[in-house]
Amino acid sequence: MADLSSCTKPPLHLELLPKARKGRSRGRHLPVLALLFVTAATAHAENPTLEILAAMNADRGRLDRPPLSQSPVLTKLAQQRASEMTAAGALDFEVISGLELLARARDLGWKGLLAQELTSADDRSPCEIVEFWNDSLGPSDVYRRPEVAELGVGFGMVGDTPLTVVIVGVPVSLDSEKKHWPGIAPREYAIADLFRDVNRKRMGLGLPPLERSDELDVLAQQTADELLGDPKSRSEGAKALPEGTALYLKGNSAQAATDRSAIDRWFFLYRAILTTSRQIMAGGGLASRGRDGRLEAVWVLVVSEGRVNGGV
């Protein structure tokens, strides 16, 4: 449980889908993708936006992340979303994709790389909203992502229930040396997502997480760059290296746009390597380019133990 020093009342210990409590109204909870959590809000906080910001920054500080700041544009977009949900009058409001959310933010003048939304409908306090999200999210999800730096908050009502909408965003990096996953986020964070999702699968099987290695990261990136430029390489496979085995997936358009495609294939083809009970050292790489109007990409995971049949 995070220590939210900004909260003005004792924190509640909430389950993912909390049961009704005596003397309190029960919130309705509808998960949408991994980005929408319908949990709790308050209609009586003196400044709920600052309370939410302070609670999120307390959690980010615990994770050694820099604090978030308010964005006027994301605030305007969050209020628009809250107004749309209020107009719908129920929790079956229209859900928009992350890409549409980003497009709307850019239409309002925001120059960013990624936008994500969290939504809460209930009668609890802002600190309790954030505390529930802290318990529900992973260490690199939504406002906990290290590259996220800005947020906006909007408010409304669903029937007689207070509604809170939080939109967080990744601004354009000022580091000219960073290579970006086209239109989404700095590449190093896409690789962090790759590790997060592989480890979720492993831990779901009761296995220890991969241990990330800086040296294997360099090797994986070199391998990804080489495979992207090699027209003779197959679309997927395993490449034996002196340091270990490089698992890769090479694709375009929708197939290339997510690490989940690569992970699903790797766990299907090379399950013996990825489900070993031993502690595995690993590194990740991602190479991408636009070609003939299409996005081409290569995802690579180098593991330090084991070999598989079938090279490049």
ChimeraX commands (.cxc) that place a marker at each C-alpha (Angstrom):
marker #1 position 0.00,0.00,0.00 radius 0.5
marker #1 position 1.41,3.37,-0.98 radius 0.5
marker #1 position 2.01,5.97,1.70 radius 0.5
marker #1 position -0.05,8.88,0.42 radius 0.5
marker #1 position 1.05,11.69,2.71 radius 0.5
marker #1 position -1.17,14.11,0.78 radius 0.5
marker #1 position -4.37,12.32,1.82 radius 0.5
marker #1 position -6.38,14.07,4.48 radius 0.5
marker #1 position -8.15,10.96,5.80 radius 0.5
marker #1 position -7.01,7.40,6.60 radius 0.5
marker #1 position -6.62,5.35,3.40 radius 0.5
marker #1 position -9.09,2.63,2.57 radius 0.5
marker #1 position -7.86,-0.83,1.67 radius 0.5
marker #1 position -9.89,-1.58,-1.44 radius 0.5
marker #1 position -10.08,-4.73,-3.52 radius 0.5
marker #1 position -10.13,-4.55,-7.32 radius 0.5
marker #1 position -13.92,-4.92,-7.23 radius 0.5
marker #1 position -14.85,-3.74,-3.71 radius 0.5
marker #1 position -17.96,-4.96,-1.98 radius 0.5
marker #1 position -20.60,-2.58,-0.67 radius 0.5
marker #1 position -19.91,-1.17,2.77 radius 0.5
marker #1 position -22.42,-0.33,5.44 radius 0.5
marker #1 position -23.36,3.31,5.36 radius 0.5
marker #1 position -21.64,3.97,2.01 radius 0.5
marker #1 position -22.89,3.74,-1.54 radius 0.5
marker #1 position -21.33,1.14,-3.74 radius 0.5
marker #1 position -19.49,2.27,-6.86 radius 0.5
marker #1 position -20.05,0.63,-10.25 radius 0.5
marker #1 position -16.88,-0.71,-11.77 radius 0.5
marker #1 position -16.40,-1.26,-15.51 radius 0.5
marker #1 position -12.83,-2.02,-16.75 radius 0.5
marker #1 position -12.18,-0.79,-20.31 radius 0.5
marker #1 position -8.97,-2.13,-21.88 radius 0.5
marker #1 position -6.14,-1.60,-19.42 radius 0.5
marker #1 position -6.58,2.13,-19.27 radius 0.5
marker #1 position -10.13,2.69,-17.85 radius 0.5
marker #1 position -10.81,2.07,-14.17 radius 0.5
marker #1 position -14.22,3.12,-12.85 radius 0.5
marker #1 position -13.72,3.54,-9.11 radius 0.5
marker #1 position -14.36,6.55,-6.87 radius 0.5
marker #1 position -14.85,10.31,-6.78 radius 0.5
marker #1 position -16.01,13.09,-4.48 radius 0.5
marker #1 position -18.35,16.02,-4.96 radius 0.5
marker #1 position -17.24,17.97,-1.89 radius 0.5
marker #1 position -13.43,18.29,-2.01 radius 0.5
marker #1 position -12.28,21.91,-1.88 radius 0.5
marker #1 position -9.81,21.36,-4.72 radius 0.5
marker #1 position -10.08,17.78,-5.98 radius 0.5
marker #1 position -7.70,18.42,-8.90 radius 0.5
marker #1 position -4.86,19.37,-6.56 radius 0.5
marker #1 position -5.67,16.46,-4.26 radius 0.5
marker #1 position -5.48,14.01,-7.17 radius 0.5
marker #1 position -2.24,15.57,-8.42 radius 0.5
marker #1 position -0.67,15.48,-4.93 radius 0.5
marker #1 position -1.68,11.86,-4.36 radius 0.5
marker #1 position -0.34,10.75,-7.75 radius 0.5
marker #1 position 2.92,12.62,-7.17 radius 0.5
marker #1 position 3.26,11.02,-3.73 radius 0.5
marker #1 position 2.99,7.62,-5.41 radius 0.5
marker #1 position 5.40,8.60,-8.19 radius 0.5
marker #1 position 7.87,9.80,-5.56 radius 0.5
marker #1 position 7.70,6.41,-3.87 radius 0.5
marker #1 position 8.59,4.86,-7.26 radius 0.5
marker #1 position 11.39,7.41,-7.81 radius 0.5
marker #1 position 9.50,9.08,-10.68 radius 0.5
marker #1 position 9.56,12.85,-11.32 radius 0.5
marker #1 position 6.35,14.71,-10.40 radius 0.5
marker #1 position 3.51,15.42,-12.82 radius 0.5
marker #1 position 2.41,18.93,-13.73 radius 0.5
marker #1 position -0.99,20.22,-14.87 radius 0.5
marker #1 position -1.55,20.77,-18.59 radius 0.5
marker #1 position -4.22,23.30,-19.59 radius 0.5
marker #1 position -4.85,21.40,-22.84 radius 0.5
marker #1 position -5.21,17.99,-21.18 radius 0.5
marker #1 position -7.43,19.63,-18.56 radius 0.5
marker #1 position -9.68,20.96,-21.32 radius 0.5
marker #1 position -9.80,17.52,-22.96 radius 0.5
marker #1 position -10.53,15.79,-19.64 radius 0.5
marker #1 position -13.43,18.18,-19.04 radius 0.5
marker #1 position -14.73,17.52,-22.55 radius 0.5
marker #1 position -14.65,13.78,-21.85 radius 0.5
marker #1 position -16.39,14.28,-18.50 radius 0.5
marker #1 position -19.10,16.35,-20.21 radius 0.5
marker #1 position -19.62,13.65,-22.84 radius 0.5
marker #1 position -20.00,10.99,-20.14 radius 0.5
marker #1 position -22.35,13.23,-18.17 radius 0.5
marker #1 position -24.46,13.73,-21.30 radius 0.5
marker #1 position -24.65,9.96,-21.77 radius 0.5
marker #1 position -26.28,9.77,-18.37 radius 0.5
marker #1 position -25.03,6.25,-17.60 radius 0.5
marker #1 position -21.84,4.24,-17.32 radius 0.5
marker #1 position -22.26,2.84,-20.83 radius 0.5
marker #1 position -20.72,6.00,-22.31 radius 0.5
marker #1 position -18.71,5.78,-25.53 radius 0.5
marker #1 position -15.11,4.68,-25.02 radius 0.5
marker #1 position -12.46,6.08,-27.35 radius 0.5
marker #1 position -9.12,4.55,-28.23 radius 0.5
marker #1 position -5.75,5.89,-27.11 radius 0.5
marker #1 position -5.01,6.98,-30.67 radius 0.5
marker #1 position -8.27,8.95,-30.87 radius 0.5
marker #1 position -7.57,10.50,-27.47 radius 0.5
marker #1 position -4.12,11.55,-28.69 radius 0.5
marker #1 position -5.60,12.98,-31.91 radius 0.5
marker #1 position -8.12,15.03,-29.93 radius 0.5
marker #1 position -5.38,16.36,-27.65 radius 0.5
marker #1 position -3.34,17.40,-30.66 radius 0.5
marker #1 position -6.38,19.08,-32.23 radius 0.5
marker #1 position -6.53,21.23,-29.10 radius 0.5
marker #1 position -2.88,22.22,-29.57 radius 0.5
marker #1 position -1.12,19.70,-27.33 radius 0.5
marker #1 position 2.21,18.51,-28.75 radius 0.5
marker #1 position 2.65,15.10,-27.15 radius 0.5
marker #1 position 3.37,11.47,-27.94 radius 0.5
marker #1 position 0.90,9.52,-25.83 radius 0.5
marker #1 position -2.36,10.15,-23.94 radius 0.5
marker #1 position -4.17,7.78,-21.59 radius 0.5
marker #1 position -7.39,8.05,-19.62 radius 0.5
marker #1 position -8.63,6.90,-16.21 radius 0.5
marker #1 position -12.27,7.36,-15.23 radius 0.5
marker #1 position -13.94,7.16,-11.81 radius 0.5
marker #1 position -17.62,7.17,-10.85 radius 0.5
marker #1 position -18.40,6.84,-7.12 radius 0.5
marker #1 position -18.70,8.95,-3.98 radius 0.5
marker #1 position -15.26,8.51,-2.41 radius 0.5
marker #1 position -12.51,11.10,-2.01 radius 0.5
marker #1 position -9.79,11.99,-4.55 radius 0.5
marker #1 position -7.15,10.31,-2.37 radius 0.5
marker #1 position -9.23,7.14,-2.28 radius 0.5
marker #1 position -9.53,7.24,-6.06 radius 0.5
marker #1 position -5.77,7.37,-6.46 radius 0.5
marker #1 position -5.21,4.79,-3.75 radius 0.5
marker #1 position -7.49,2.36,-5.59 radius 0.5
marker #1 position -5.58,2.98,-8.82 radius 0.5
marker #1 position -2.28,2.50,-6.98 radius 0.5
marker #1 position -3.47,-0.93,-5.90 radius 0.5
marker #1 position -4.82,-1.80,-9.36 radius 0.5
marker #1 position -2.04,-0.57,-11.65 radius 0.5
marker #1 position 1.38,-2.01,-12.34 radius 0.5
marker #1 position 4.58,-0.03,-11.66 radius 0.5
marker #1 position 4.77,1.19,-15.27 radius 0.5
marker #1 position 1.07,1.76,-16.05 radius 0.5
marker #1 position -0.72,5.00,-16.94 radius 0.5
marker #1 position 0.34,7.80,-14.49 radius 0.5
marker #1 position 3.11,5.59,-13.13 radius 0.5
marker #1 position 4.87,5.41,-16.49 radius 0.5
marker #1 position 8.23,7.16,-16.10 radius 0.5
marker #1 position 7.81,9.12,-19.33 radius 0.5
marker #1 position 4.40,10.56,-18.36 radius 0.5
marker #1 position 4.85,14.17,-17.24 radius 0.5
marker #1 position 1.51,16.00,-17.57 radius 0.5
marker #1 position -2.12,15.52,-16.62 radius 0.5
marker #1 position -5.54,17.10,-16.79 radius 0.5
marker #1 position -8.61,16.43,-14.65 radius 0.5
marker #1 position -12.29,16.94,-15.51 radius 0.5
marker #1 position -15.48,16.50,-13.49 radius 0.5
marker #1 position -19.12,15.68,-14.12 radius 0.5
marker #1 position -21.99,13.53,-12.90 radius 0.5
marker #1 position -23.40,10.16,-13.91 radius 0.5
marker #1 position -26.95,10.41,-12.66 radius 0.5
marker #1 position -26.45,11.53,-9.06 radius 0.5
marker #1 position -22.94,10.02,-8.82 radius 0.5
marker #1 position -19.84,12.25,-9.03 radius 0.5
marker #1 position -17.60,11.58,-12.05 radius 0.5
marker #1 position -13.85,12.22,-12.36 radius 0.5
marker #1 position -11.80,11.91,-15.56 radius 0.5
marker #1 position -8.00,11.99,-15.50 radius 0.5
marker #1 position -5.96,12.18,-18.72 radius 0.5
marker #1 position -2.19,11.83,-18.53 radius 0.5
marker #1 position 0.24,12.50,-21.35 radius 0.5
marker #1 position 3.80,12.03,-22.56 radius 0.5
marker #1 position 5.23,15.32,-23.90 radius 0.5
marker #1 position 7.71,15.42,-26.75 radius 0.5
marker #1 position 11.18,14.53,-25.50 radius 0.5
marker #1 position 13.75,17.32,-25.43 radius 0.5
marker #1 position 16.54,14.75,-25.81 radius 0.5
marker #1 position 17.48,14.79,-29.51 radius 0.5
marker #1 position 19.38,11.50,-29.10 radius 0.5
marker #1 position 16.29,9.50,-28.20 radius 0.5
marker #1 position 14.86,7.31,-30.94 radius 0.5
marker #1 position 11.08,7.20,-30.95 radius 0.5
marker #1 position 8.62,4.46,-31.71 radius 0.5
marker #1 position 6.77,6.26,-34.52 radius 0.5
marker #1 position 4.03,8.50,-33.17 radius 0.5
marker #1 position 3.80,6.79,-29.79 radius 0.5
marker #1 position 6.60,7.17,-27.25 radius 0.5
marker #1 position 10.36,7.04,-26.73 radius 0.5
marker #1 position 11.59,3.61,-27.78 radius 0.5
marker #1 position 13.16,2.81,-24.42 radius 0.5
marker #1 position 9.70,2.95,-22.83 radius 0.5
marker #1 position 8.23,0.66,-25.48 radius 0.5
marker #1 position 10.96,-1.85,-24.56 radius 0.5
marker #1 position 10.11,-1.38,-20.87 radius 0.5
marker #1 position 6.52,-2.31,-21.78 radius 0.5
marker #1 position 7.87,-5.43,-23.50 radius 0.5
marker #1 position 9.56,-6.54,-20.28 radius 0.5
marker #1 position 6.51,-5.67,-18.22 radius 0.5
marker #1 position 4.23,-7.82,-20.37 radius 0.5
marker #1 position 6.65,-10.78,-20.55 radius 0.5
marker #1 position 7.05,-10.68,-16.78 radius 0.5
marker #1 position 3.31,-10.53,-16.25 radius 0.5
marker #1 position 3.00,-13.78,-18.21 radius 0.5
marker #1 position 5.84,-15.38,-16.27 radius 0.5
marker #1 position 4.55,-14.28,-12.88 radius 0.5
marker #1 position 1.07,-15.46,-13.87 radius 0.5
marker #1 position 2.64,-18.90,-14.21 radius 0.5
marker #1 position 4.28,-18.61,-10.81 radius 0.5
marker #1 position 7.74,-17.94,-12.28 radius 0.5
marker #1 position 10.29,-15.28,-11.32 radius 0.5
marker #1 position 10.48,-12.20,-13.58 radius 0.5
marker #1 position 13.22,-11.75,-16.16 radius 0.5
marker #1 position 16.25,-9.91,-14.85 radius 0.5
marker #1 position 17.07,-7.12,-17.28 radius 0.5
marker #1 position 20.68,-6.67,-18.37 radius 0.5
marker #1 position 22.13,-3.45,-19.84 radius 0.5
marker #1 position 24.64,-5.49,-21.85 radius 0.5
marker #1 position 21.93,-7.73,-23.31 radius 0.5
marker #1 position 19.81,-4.62,-24.07 radius 0.5
marker #1 position 22.66,-3.34,-26.27 radius 0.5
marker #1 position 22.98,-6.73,-27.96 radius 0.5
marker #1 position 19.22,-6.99,-28.52 radius 0.5
marker #1 position 19.10,-3.53,-30.09 radius 0.5
marker #1 position 22.00,-4.33,-32.39 radius 0.5
marker #1 position 20.23,-7.54,-33.42 radius 0.5
marker #1 position 16.97,-5.69,-34.06 radius 0.5
marker #1 position 18.73,-3.12,-36.25 radius 0.5
marker #1 position 20.45,-5.88,-38.24 radius 0.5
marker #1 position 17.24,-7.88,-38.76 radius 0.5
marker #1 position 15.29,-4.81,-39.86 radius 0.5
marker #1 position 17.86,-4.13,-42.57 radius 0.5
marker #1 position 18.15,-7.77,-43.71 radius 0.5
marker #1 position 15.55,-8.58,-46.41 radius 0.5
marker #1 position 16.48,-12.28,-46.18 radius 0.5
marker #1 position 15.58,-12.69,-42.53 radius 0.5
marker #1 position 12.36,-14.52,-41.74 radius 0.5
marker #1 position 9.35,-12.82,-40.16 radius 0.5
marker #1 position 9.92,-14.64,-36.87 radius 0.5
marker #1 position 12.45,-16.95,-35.36 radius 0.5
marker #1 position 15.34,-17.45,-32.97 radius 0.5
marker #1 position 18.94,-16.53,-33.60 radius 0.5
marker #1 position 21.75,-18.23,-31.69 radius 0.5
marker #1 position 24.29,-15.76,-30.28 radius 0.5
marker #1 position 27.44,-16.35,-28.21 radius 0.5
marker #1 position 25.74,-14.62,-25.29 radius 0.5
marker #1 position 22.39,-16.41,-25.56 radius 0.5
marker #1 position 19.39,-16.66,-27.88 radius 0.5
marker #1 position 17.63,-13.79,-29.65 radius 0.5
marker #1 position 13.89,-14.32,-30.12 radius 0.5
marker #1 position 12.41,-11.97,-32.70 radius 0.5
marker #1 position 9.26,-11.00,-34.54 radius 0.5
marker #1 position 9.39,-8.93,-37.70 radius 0.5
marker #1 position 6.20,-7.42,-39.03 radius 0.5
marker #1 position 4.37,-4.40,-40.36 radius 0.5
marker #1 position 1.27,-2.28,-39.70 radius 0.5
marker #1 position -0.95,-3.66,-36.91 radius 0.5
marker #1 position 1.27,-6.68,-36.31 radius 0.5
marker #1 position 4.28,-4.47,-35.60 radius 0.5
marker #1 position 2.44,-1.92,-33.50 radius 0.5
marker #1 position 2.38,-3.85,-30.24 radius 0.5
marker #1 position 4.76,-5.96,-28.22 radius 0.5
marker #1 position 1.86,-8.31,-27.42 radius 0.5
marker #1 position 2.08,-9.85,-30.91 radius 0.5
marker #1 position 5.72,-10.73,-30.34 radius 0.5
marker #1 position 5.15,-12.04,-26.82 radius 0.5
marker #1 position 2.26,-14.28,-27.85 radius 0.5
marker #1 position 4.34,-15.81,-30.64 radius 0.5
marker #1 position 7.39,-16.29,-28.43 radius 0.5
marker #1 position 5.44,-18.04,-25.70 radius 0.5
marker #1 position 3.85,-20.28,-28.35 radius 0.5
marker #1 position 7.05,-21.14,-30.24 radius 0.5
marker #1 position 9.68,-21.01,-27.50 radius 0.5
marker #1 position 7.73,-21.79,-24.37 radius 0.5
marker #1 position 10.50,-24.03,-23.01 radius 0.5
marker #1 position 12.86,-21.04,-22.83 radius 0.5
marker #1 position 10.39,-18.47,-21.48 radius 0.5
marker #1 position 8.81,-20.72,-18.85 radius 0.5
marker #1 position 11.96,-22.05,-17.24 radius 0.5
marker #1 position 11.89,-21.73,-13.47 radius 0.5
marker #1 position 15.45,-20.41,-13.42 radius 0.5
marker #1 position 16.23,-16.73,-13.13 radius 0.5
marker #1 position 16.83,-15.53,-16.70 radius 0.5
marker #1 position 18.97,-12.58,-17.73 radius 0.5
marker #1 position 17.46,-10.80,-20.74 radius 0.5
marker #1 position 17.64,-7.71,-22.93 radius 0.5
marker #1 position 15.16,-6.10,-25.31 radius 0.5
marker #1 position 15.41,-4.22,-28.58 radius 0.5
marker #1 position 13.06,-2.52,-31.05 radius 0.5
marker #1 position 13.91,-1.29,-34.54 radius 0.5
marker #1 position 11.32,0.42,-36.75 radius 0.5
marker #1 position 10.95,2.46,-39.93 radius 0.5
marker #1 position 8.32,3.69,-42.32 radius 0.5
marker #1 position 8.47,2.19,-45.77 radius 0.5
marker #1 position 6.05,2.48,-48.71 radius 0.5
marker #1 position 3.47,4.01,-46.39 radius 0.5
marker #1 position 3.76,1.15,-43.89 radius 0.5
marker #1 position 5.36,0.76,-40.51 radius 0.5
marker #1 position 7.97,-2.02,-40.33 radius 0.5
marker #1 position 9.34,-3.14,-36.99 radius 0.5
marker #1 position 11.39,-5.85,-35.34 radius 0.5
marker #1 position 10.93,-6.81,-31.68 radius 0.5
marker #1 position 13.85,-8.70,-30.11 radius 0.5
marker #1 position 14.27,-10.41,-26.76 radius 0.5
marker #1 position 17.71,-11.84,-25.96 radius 0.5
marker #1 position 17.80,-14.44,-23.18 radius 0.5
marker #1 position 21.02,-15.71,-21.68 radius 0.5
marker #1 position 20.03,-19.33,-21.08 radius 0.5
marker #1 position 19.08,-22.13,-23.47 radius 0.5
marker #1 position 19.06,-22.61,-27.21 radius 0.5
marker #1 position 16.26,-23.33,-29.68 radius 0.5
marker #1 position 16.15,-25.01,-33.02 radius 0.5
marker #1 position 16.04,-22.90,-36.14 radius 0.5
marker #1 position 18.28,-19.92,-36.70 radius 0.5
marker #1 position 17.72,-16.92,-38.94 radius 0.5
marker link #1:1,2 radius 0.2
marker link #1:2,3 radius 0.2
marker link #1:3,4 radius 0.2
marker link #1:4,5 radius 0.2
marker link #1:5,6 radius 0.2
marker link #1:6,7 radius 0.2
marker link #1:7,8 radius 0.2
marker link #1:8,9 radius 0.2
marker link #1:9,10 radius 0.2
marker link #1:10,11 radius 0.2
marker link #1:11,12 radius 0.2
marker link #1:12,13 radius 0.2
marker link #1:13,14 radius 0.2
marker link #1:14,15 radius 0.2
marker link #1:15,16 radius 0.2
marker link #1:16,17 radius 0.2
marker link #1:17,18 radius 0.2
marker link #1:18,19 radius 0.2
marker link #1:19,20 radius 0.2
marker link #1:20,21 radius 0.2
marker link #1:21,22 radius 0.2
marker link #1:22,23 radius 0.2
marker link #1:23,24 radius 0.2
marker link #1:24,25 radius 0.2
marker link #1:25,26 radius 0.2
marker link #1:26,27 radius 0.2
marker link #1:27,28 radius 0.2
marker link #1:28,29 radius 0.2
marker link #1:29,30 radius 0.2
marker link #1:30,31 radius 0.2
marker link #1:31,32 radius 0.2
marker link #1:32,33 radius 0.2
marker link #1:33,34 radius 0.2
marker link #1:34,35 radius 0.2
marker link #1:35,36 radius 0.2
marker link #1:36,37 radius 0.2
marker link #1:37,38 radius 0.2
marker link #1:38,39 radius 0.2
marker link #1:39,40 radius 0.2
marker link #1:40,41 radius 0.2
marker link #1:41,42 radius 0.2
marker link #1:42,43 radius 0.2
marker link #1:43,44 radius 0.2
marker link #1:44,45 radius 0.2
marker link #1:45,46 radius 0.2
marker link #1:46,47 radius 0.2
marker link #1:47,48 radius 0.2
marker link #1:48,49 radius 0.2
marker link #1:49,50 radius 0.2
marker link #1:50,51 radius 0.2
marker link #1:51,52 radius 0.2
marker link #1:52,53 radius 0.2
marker link #1:53,54 radius 0.2
marker link #1:54,55 radius 0.2
marker link #1:55,56 radius 0.2
marker link #1:56,57 radius 0.2
marker link #1:57,58 radius 0.2
marker link #1:58,59 radius 0.2
marker link #1:59,60 radius 0.2
marker link #1:60,61 radius 0.2
marker link #1:61,62 radius 0.2
marker link #1:62,63 radius 0.2
marker link #1:63,64 radius 0.2
marker link #1:64,65 radius 0.2
marker link #1:65,66 radius 0.2
marker link #1:66,67 radius 0.2
marker link #1:67,68 radius 0.2
marker link #1:68,69 radius 0.2
marker link #1:69,70 radius 0.2
marker link #1:70,71 radius 0.2
marker link #1:71,72 radius 0.2
marker link #1:72,73 radius 0.2
marker link #1:73,74 radius 0.2
marker link #1:74,75 radius 0.2
marker link #1:75,76 radius 0.2
marker link #1:76,77 radius 0.2
marker link #1:77,78 radius 0.2
marker link #1:78,79 radius 0.2
marker link #1:79,80 radius 0.2
marker link #1:80,81 radius 0.2
marker link #1:81,82 radius 0.2
marker link #1:82,83 radius 0.2
marker link #1:83,84 radius 0.2
marker link #1:84,85 radius 0.2
marker link #1:85,86 radius 0.2
marker link #1:86,87 radius 0.2
marker link #1:87,88 radius 0.2
marker link #1:88,89 radius 0.2
marker link #1:89,90 radius 0.2
marker link #1:90,91 radius 0.2
marker link #1:91,92 radius 0.2
marker link #1:92,93 radius 0.2
marker link #1:93,94 radius 0.2
marker link #1:94,95 radius 0.2
marker link #1:95,96 radius 0.2
marker link #1:96,97 radius 0.2
marker link #1:97,98 radius 0.2
marker link #1:98,99 radius 0.2
marker link #1:99,100 radius 0.2
marker link #1:100,101 radius 0.2
marker link #1:101,102 radius 0.2
marker link #1:102,103 radius 0.2
marker link #1:103,104 radius 0.2
marker link #1:104,105 radius 0.2
marker link #1:105,106 radius 0.2
marker link #1:106,107 radius 0.2
marker link #1:107,108 radius 0.2
marker link #1:108,109 radius 0.2
marker link #1:109,110 radius 0.2
marker link #1:110,111 radius 0.2
marker link #1:111,112 radius 0.2
marker link #1:112,113 radius 0.2
marker link #1:113,114 radius 0.2
marker link #1:114,115 radius 0.2
marker link #1:115,116 radius 0.2
marker link #1:116,117 radius 0.2
marker link #1:117,118 radius 0.2
marker link #1:118,119 radius 0.2
marker link #1:119,120 radius 0.2
marker link #1:120,121 radius 0.2
marker link #1:121,122 radius 0.2
marker link #1:122,123 radius 0.2
marker link #1:123,124 radius 0.2
marker link #1:124,125 radius 0.2
marker link #1:125,126 radius 0.2
marker link #1:126,127 radius 0.2
marker link #1:127,128 radius 0.2
marker link #1:128,129 radius 0.2
marker link #1:129,130 radius 0.2
marker link #1:130,131 radius 0.2
marker link #1:131,132 radius 0.2
marker link #1:132,133 radius 0.2
marker link #1:133,134 radius 0.2
marker link #1:134,135 radius 0.2
marker link #1:135,136 radius 0.2
marker link #1:136,137 radius 0.2
marker link #1:137,138 radius 0.2
marker link #1:138,139 radius 0.2
marker link #1:139,140 radius 0.2
marker link #1:140,141 radius 0.2
marker link #1:141,142 radius 0.2
marker link #1:142,143 radius 0.2
marker link #1:143,144 radius 0.2
marker link #1:144,145 radius 0.2
marker link #1:145,146 radius 0.2
marker link #1:146,147 radius 0.2
marker link #1:147,148 radius 0.2
marker link #1:148,149 radius 0.2
marker link #1:149,150 radius 0.2
marker link #1:150,151 radius 0.2
marker link #1:151,152 radius 0.2
marker link #1:152,153 radius 0.2
marker link #1:153,154 radius 0.2
marker link #1:154,155 radius 0.2
marker link #1:155,156 radius 0.2
marker link #1:156,157 radius 0.2
marker link #1:157,158 radius 0.2
marker link #1:158,159 radius 0.2
marker link #1:159,160 radius 0.2
marker link #1:160,161 radius 0.2
marker link #1:161,162 radius 0.2
marker link #1:162,163 radius 0.2
marker link #1:163,164 radius 0.2
marker link #1:164,165 radius 0.2
marker link #1:165,166 radius 0.2
marker link #1:166,167 radius 0.2
marker link #1:167,168 radius 0.2
marker link #1:168,169 radius 0.2
marker link #1:169,170 radius 0.2
marker link #1:170,171 radius 0.2
marker link #1:171,172 radius 0.2
marker link #1:172,173 radius 0.2
marker link #1:173,174 radius 0.2
marker link #1:174,175 radius 0.2
marker link #1:175,176 radius 0.2
marker link #1:176,177 radius 0.2
marker link #1:177,178 radius 0.2
marker link #1:178,179 radius 0.2
marker link #1:179,180 radius 0.2
marker link #1:180,181 radius 0.2
marker link #1:181,182 radius 0.2
marker link #1:182,183 radius 0.2
marker link #1:183,184 radius 0.2
marker link #1:184,185 radius 0.2
marker link #1:185,186 radius 0.2
marker link #1:186,187 radius 0.2
marker link #1:187,188 radius 0.2
marker link #1:188,189 radius 0.2
marker link #1:189,190 radius 0.2
marker link #1:190,191 radius 0.2
marker link #1:191,192 radius 0.2
marker link #1:192,193 radius 0.2
marker link #1:193,194 radius 0.2
marker link #1:194,195 radius 0.2
marker link #1:195,196 radius 0.2
marker link #1:196,197 radius 0.2
marker link #1:197,198 radius 0.2
marker link #1:198,199 radius 0.2
marker link #1:199,200 radius 0.2
marker link #1:200,201 radius 0.2
marker link #1:201,202 radius 0.2
marker link #1:202,203 radius 0.2
marker link #1:203,204 radius 0.2
marker link #1:204,205 radius 0.2
marker link #1:205,206 radius 0.2
marker link #1:206,207 radius 0.2
marker link #1:207,208 radius 0.2
marker link #1:208,209 radius 0.2
marker link #1:209,210 radius 0.2
marker link #1:210,211 radius 0.2
marker link #1:211,212 radius 0.2
marker link #1:212,213 radius 0.2
marker link #1:213,214 radius 0.2
marker link #1:214,215 radius 0.2
marker link #1:215,216 radius 0.2
marker link #1:216,217 radius 0.2
marker link #1:217,218 radius 0.2
marker link #1:218,219 radius 0.2
marker link #1:219,220 radius 0.2
marker link #1:220,221 radius 0.2
marker link #1:221,222 radius 0.2
marker link #1:222,223 radius 0.2
marker link #1:223,224 radius 0.2
marker link #1:224,225 radius 0.2
marker link #1:225,226 radius 0.2
marker link #1:226,227 radius 0.2
marker link #1:227,228 radius 0.2
marker link #1:228,229 radius 0.2
marker link #1:229,230 radius 0.2
marker link #1:230,231 radius 0.2
marker link #1:231,232 radius 0.2
marker link #1:232,233 radius 0.2
marker link #1:233,234 radius 0.2
marker link #1:234,235 radius 0.2
marker link #1:235,236 radius 0.2
marker link #1:236,237 radius 0.2
marker link #1:237,238 radius 0.2
marker link #1:238,239 radius 0.2
marker link #1:239,240 radius 0.2
marker link #1:240,241 radius 0.2
marker link #1:241,242 radius 0.2
marker link #1:242,243 radius 0.2
marker link #1:243,244 radius 0.2
marker link #1:244,245 radius 0.2
marker link #1:245,246 radius 0.2
marker link #1:246,247 radius 0.2
marker link #1:247,248 radius 0.2
marker link #1:248,249 radius 0.2
marker link #1:249,250 radius 0.2
marker link #1:250,251 radius 0.2
marker link #1:251,252 radius 0.2
marker link #1:252,253 radius 0.2
marker link #1:253,254 radius 0.2
marker link #1:254,255 radius 0.2
marker link #1:255,256 radius 0.2
marker link #1:256,257 radius 0.2
marker link #1:257,258 radius 0.2
marker link #1:258,259 radius 0.2
marker link #1:259,260 radius 0.2
marker link #1:260,261 radius 0.2
marker link #1:261,262 radius 0.2
marker link #1:262,263 radius 0.2
marker link #1:263,264 radius 0.2
marker link #1:264,265 radius 0.2
marker link #1:265,266 radius 0.2
marker link #1:266,267 radius 0.2
marker link #1:267,268 radius 0.2
marker link #1:268,269 radius 0.2
marker link #1:269,270 radius 0.2
marker link #1:270,271 radius 0.2
marker link #1:271,272 radius 0.2
marker link #1:272,273 radius 0.2
marker link #1:273,274 radius 0.2
marker link #1:274,275 radius 0.2
marker link #1:275,276 radius 0.2
marker link #1:276,277 radius 0.2
marker link #1:277,278 radius 0.2
marker link #1:278,279 radius 0.2
marker link #1:279,280 radius 0.2
marker link #1:280,281 radius 0.2
marker link #1:281,282 radius 0.2
marker link #1:282,283 radius 0.2
marker link #1:283,284 radius 0.2
marker link #1:284,285 radius 0.2
marker link #1:285,286 radius 0.2
marker link #1:286,287 radius 0.2
marker link #1:287,288 radius 0.2
marker link #1:288,289 radius 0.2
marker link #1:289,290 radius 0.2
marker link #1:290,291 radius 0.2
marker link #1:291,292 radius 0.2
marker link #1:292,293 radius 0.2
marker link #1:293,294 radius 0.2
marker link #1:294,295 radius 0.2
marker link #1:295,296 radius 0.2
marker link #1:296,297 radius 0.2
marker link #1:297,298 radius 0.2
marker link #1:298,299 radius 0.2
marker link #1:299,300 radius 0.2
marker link #1:300,301 radius 0.2
marker link #1:301,302 radius 0.2
marker link #1:302,303 radius 0.2
marker link #1:303,304 radius 0.2
marker link #1:304,305 radius 0.2
marker link #1:305,306 radius 0.2
marker link #1:306,307 radius 0.2
marker link #1:307,308 radius 0.2
marker link #1:308,309 radius 0.2
marker link #1:309,310 radius 0.2
marker link #1:310,311 radius 0.2
marker link #1:311,312 radius 0.2
view
